[in-house]
């Protein structure tokens, strides 16, 4: 970490910035955020707004939607699987997903 980055991060923290729980999308380093601007303490990059927005969109996907997407991918996987034992394992997982989705929708 360069001294300039370190000084900037310290200055941001002293002026009310917060540490982010999400790592830097470039190097996975710790980030500091102030007024919507994030700074990676390790690499010094500020992620593009597009990357930040995509990360936020992924977090905002409802759990049911995520489970339905997983159900679709497992269904696709099942249709390609030839081994009967693996098919049974996938079917058990699919049934658990269906049960969970139906409980969440209630």
C-alpha positions as CSV (number, residue, x, y, z in Angstrom):
1,X,0.0,0.0,0.0
2,X,1.4,3.3,-1.0
3,X,1.7,6.2,1.5
4,X,-0.6,8.4,-0.6
5,X,-3.4,5.8,-0.5
6,X,-2.9,5.2,3.2
7,X,-3.1,8.9,3.9
8,X,-6.2,9.3,1.8
9,X,-7.9,6.4,3.5
10,X,-7.0,7.7,6.9
11,X,-8.3,11.2,6.0
12,X,-11.6,9.7,4.7
13,X,-12.0,7.7,7.9
14,X,-11.4,10.7,10.0
15,X,-14.0,12.6,8.0
16,X,-16.7,10.1,8.6
17,X,-16.0,7.4,6.0
18,X,-16.9,3.8,6.8
19,X,-15.2,0.5,6.1
20,X,-17.1,-1.7,3.6
21,X,-17.8,-5.3,4.1
22,X,-17.6,-6.0,0.3
23,X,-14.1,-6.4,-0.9
24,X,-12.5,-4.5,-3.8
25,X,-13.7,-6.1,-7.1
26,X,-10.2,-5.7,-8.5
27,X,-7.9,-7.1,-5.8
28,X,-10.3,-8.2,-3.0
29,X,-8.7,-5.6,-0.6
30,X,-10.4,-3.6,2.1
31,X,-12.4,-0.5,1.0
32,X,-13.4,2.7,2.6
33,X,-16.5,4.7,1.5
34,X,-17.4,8.3,1.9
35,X,-20.3,10.1,0.1
36,X,-20.8,7.2,-2.3
37,X,-17.1,7.1,-3.3
38,X,-15.2,3.9,-2.5
39,X,-11.5,3.6,-2.3
40,X,-9.5,0.4,-2.0
41,X,-6.9,0.6,0.6
42,X,-4.8,-2.0,-1.1
43,X,-4.8,-1.1,-4.8
44,X,-6.1,2.5,-4.6
45,X,-8.8,1.9,-7.3
46,X,-12.3,3.3,-7.1
47,X,-14.5,0.8,-8.8
48,X,-16.5,1.9,-11.8
49,X,-20.1,2.8,-11.0
50,X,-21.3,0.0,-13.4
51,X,-19.4,-2.6,-11.3
52,X,-20.8,-1.2,-8.1
53,X,-24.4,-1.2,-9.5
54,X,-24.1,-4.8,-10.7
55,X,-22.8,-5.9,-7.3
56,X,-25.7,-4.1,-5.7
57,X,-28.2,-5.6,-8.1
58,X,-27.0,-9.1,-7.3
59,X,-27.5,-8.4,-3.6
60,X,-31.0,-7.1,-4.2
61,X,-32.3,-10.2,-5.9
62,X,-35.0,-11.7,-3.7
63,X,-34.2,-15.1,-2.2
64,X,-37.1,-16.8,-4.0
65,X,-35.7,-15.6,-7.3
66,X,-32.3,-16.9,-6.5
67,X,-33.7,-20.3,-5.5
68,X,-35.8,-20.4,-8.7
69,X,-32.7,-19.8,-10.8
70,X,-30.9,-22.5,-8.9
71,X,-33.8,-24.8,-9.5
72,X,-33.6,-24.1,-13.2
73,X,-29.9,-24.8,-13.3
74,X,-30.3,-28.1,-11.4
75,X,-33.1,-29.1,-13.8
76,X,-30.8,-28.5,-16.7
77,X,-28.1,-30.5,-14.9
78,X,-30.5,-33.4,-14.3
79,X,-31.4,-33.6,-18.0
80,X,-27.8,-34.0,-18.9
81,X,-26.8,-36.5,-16.2
82,X,-26.6,-40.2,-17.2
83,X,-25.5,-41.7,-13.9
84,X,-28.7,-42.9,-12.0
85,X,-27.1,-42.3,-8.6
86,X,-26.2,-38.7,-9.5
87,X,-29.7,-38.3,-10.9
88,X,-31.2,-39.4,-7.6
89,X,-29.0,-36.9,-5.7
90,X,-30.0,-34.1,-8.0
91,X,-33.7,-35.0,-7.7
92,X,-33.4,-34.9,-3.9
93,X,-31.9,-31.4,-4.1
94,X,-34.6,-30.3,-6.6
95,X,-37.3,-31.5,-4.2
96,X,-35.8,-29.6,-1.3
97,X,-35.6,-26.5,-3.4
98,X,-39.2,-26.8,-4.5
99,X,-40.3,-27.2,-0.8
100,X,-38.2,-24.2,0.3
101,X,-39.6,-22.0,-2.6
102,X,-43.1,-23.0,-1.7
103,X,-42.6,-22.2,2.0
104,X,-41.0,-18.8,1.1
105,X,-43.9,-17.9,-1.2
106,X,-46.5,-18.4,1.6
